[in-house]
Amino acid sequence: MTLSEAIIKRINYLMKQKQIPNPYQLALKCGLDESVIRGVLSGRTTHPTIHTMFFIANGFDMTLSEFYNDTLFNIDNIDEN
């Protein structure tokens, strides 16, 4: 899977786990515009900035390292070809 796909999976998982019902609610928690969240979740934004990911992680009440501390992000699982 691509890094973008791994990010999408992680966000969707965390939204379910934290009972955040939709991208609008996540945007409110993150302090980001809903279009930014929708861009990441749709795959339209294939390389979200570290700034964006910092605020998304904060929206889930976690640090960036906690967000990326998942087997989805193991180098063996990521294929950018």
N, C-alpha and C positions, 0 to 999 in steps of 0.2 A: 504494500500500500504506500501511497505517497505521504509525505509529512502533513500535507493539507488534509488528507483523508483521516489521518490519525488525530489531528486536532479536532476535526468535526466529530469523530466518534467520542473523543474524550469530553467535549462540551455537551453533546447529547446525553452521555451517561451521567455527567454531573448534574445536568438539568433535571433528569429523572430522579436521581438520588436526593437532590436538595429541594425537590418539588417546586421547581420553577417552571410554570406552565407553558411559557412561550418566549420567543426572542425579545419581545417588547419588555417583559418583566425582567429578563436578564439584563437588557440594556439599562433599565432603571437602576438595578443593583450595581452595575459596572460604572455608571456615569458616562456611558458612551451613547452615541446616536444609534437608534435601532438599525439604520441602514448599514452600519459597521458590523453589527452582529449578524445581520442577514447575509451580508457579503461573505463573511467567514463561513457561516453554516451552509451556504449554497455552493461553496467552492469557487465563487467568482473571485474572491480574494485568496489567491493561492499561497501568498507569502505574507501573512499578517505581521505587522511590525512588533518588535519587542514591547513597545509602548502599549499597543492594543492588547497584547497577550497579558501584560502586567495588570491592566484594568479588568480584563476578563477573569483572571485568577482571583483578583481582589473581590470581584462580584460573587465568587464562590467561597469567599472567606478563606482563601489560601494564598500561599506564596507561589511565585513562578516555579520554584523547584518542586513544590508539592504538586502543582498541576502536571508538570512533565515527569513526575516520578510514577510512571506506569509502564507496564511492559509494551504498550502500544508504541512507545518511543525507543525501544531497543533497536540498535543499529541493524540487527538482522531482520527486523520487521519493516524497515523503511527502504523503499526503492524509488529513487527520484529519476529513473531513466524514462 
